[in-house]
Amino acid sequence: MASEEDTVARKPLSLVSRSTIATLLVLVGFLGVTGFALDRAYAHAALESLRAQLQSYAYTYLAGIDVSSRSDRAFPPDVTPPNPDFGRPGSGLYAVIVGERGFHFETQSTLGRDLPFDALLPPGPARFEGPVQTSAGPLYVLSQGIEWMLSGDKGYHFTIYVAENDSLFHTGLAAYRRTLFGWLGALGLALLVLQQILLRWSFSPLRRVARDLTKIERGNAERLVGPYPHEVSVLTRGLNRFIESERENLKRYRNTLDDLAHSLKTPLAVARSRLESTDAETDLRTDLLDQVQHMDQIVAYQLARAKASGHSTFAAPVSVQPHAEAVVRSLERVYAAKNILCEFDIDEGARFYGEEGDLLELLGNLLENAFKWAGHRVLLKVVRIAPVDTRAWREGLDIRVEDDGPGIPPEKLEKVLQRGVRGDERVQGHGIGLAIVEDIVRGYRGVLHVDRSAELGGACFHVSFAEM
């Protein structure tokens, strides 16, 4: 149980830590493979160099051999050793020449060493092998069988062996490895330090966003102002929209509570004065019932306004057509006696970016108002507005509800859309429902216009939500 709690309580790694660990793993792998490849390449090149060096020693001794055509005898090479180590016993560098009729030549370095170089090899190209285990230790050996042509198509066969102790080769290889891995380690450390500097510079916009968010939380700023890189600005725009949406919601809730408290003052004052008066009981009951009914309407209105969710940056899109059809079916049953014909002109794929309840409230109130005042026809138009800005994350939406009723007189249009007017103070027939519509449209940063329908002649309620 303790281990599970420790796992839950363990803090996740930061982005810098994750990048550092990932880079460290990549560097270890890359530098390891690079070091291995360079080590193999150097070892191969060193062996090739050793082979070439031993071959040059062999050519030097071969140049000093003389074979008599009369006696078919070979004479030891009379040359200066190509390397002083050939004259120093036990130096690790040896040369041996064996030939026919008991010819045998050894350099002074072979004194006290029993080397297995006594076989005559057939003429052919030089052979390089090793390390060969001998009494003198592991040796790298170059050997070559040679036929010396004499007069009368005669030939003299001999073989030359040149060998070097592998300790010399491995000493050089070890020195190279120390240098190689020392430099690779220093390079890896330098790259890690450079990566830390680059990470701090690369993530500085994110740290600036975190600092700005802290300022917003402490009330020292209202929004993320930047400037930020393009990749981060997409995030900050979304955060700014989210912050503004939350502030709008909080402001709406506060305004709703203020409106509710203010609206209830008058009915409560009336009820209190009637209770304190000496009027007849029947009149008192009637007045109290009227005030209670009035308060019930006020509470319903303010709760409906508070119910509107408002603009939400990350809301999932809601398809308009099925919800519009559901609202119209309900209204057709309510207003069945009027035999209203509701026509649809809805773009395919039209979507509302917000809460489903807000869409139903918006369409419901607009269509109910149209059904209430229409003579026989109601028209619902919904048009998608393609975004002009390529950075926009959602398209716009245009909603029109028209009817063939009497419409709204021009002189009263301004009062219908006047802000701050209470639901019970509005023009007859455009009360609480229109107030809720205005609150929803304002919450989603839309625009509401009321005009006369050019097609049907009655009222036309036009709601437009811009792209974002």
ABEGO torsion letter per residue (X at the ends): XAAAAAAAABBBBBAAAAAAAAAAAAAAAAAAAAAAAAAAAAAAAAAAAAAAAAAAAAAAAAAABBBBAAAGBBBBBBBBBABAAAABBGAGBBBBBBBBGGBBBBBAAABGBBBBBABBBBBEBBBBBOBBBBAAEBBBBBBBBBBBBBBGGBBBBBBBBBBBBAAAAAAAAAAAAAAAAAAAAAAAAAAAAAAAAAAAAAAAAAAAAAAAAAAAAAGABABBAOBBBAAAAAAAAAAAAAAAAAAAAAAAAAAAAAAAAAAAAAAAAAAAAAAABABBAAAAAAAAAAAAAAAAAAAAAAAAAAABAEBBAABBBBBAAAAAAAAAAAAAAAAAAAGBBBBBBBBBGBBBBEBAAAAAAAAAAAAAAAAAABAABBBBBBBBBBBABAABABBBBBBBBBBABAEBBAAAAAAAABBGBBAAABBBGBBAAAAAAAAAAAAAGBBBBBBBBAAAGBBBBBBBBBBX
